[in-house]
Amino acid sequence: MSLGKEARLEEVVRVKLKFNKKAAFRVYDELDCPVKEDEQGNLYAEIEIPNDYSLYCYILSFGDNVEVLEPTKIREQITEIERMARKYKN
């Protein structure tokens, strides 16, 4: 049976992230990819995730314990979200 519509495949993007060591428990519990650690205990990982609303929700769920390193476009969009959020701080 065909409904006449093709399922749209979500675009997947590879995102390079830097996590504060405070988020280590989540990084190791949730991510199924190689994780590297630097001398300060920061963690680095590359994840593949659909390039949609869930990408931003997931990244923002780490609060200030994550930094998007690449791609630049997503890094800039997260920066814009942070800039907008400052309007609501006292």
Summary of the structure (lengths in Angstrom):
residues: 90
radius of gyration: 15.8
end to end distance: 56.3
largest distance: 57.1
contacts: 188
relative contact order: 0.22
helix: 42%
strand: 27%
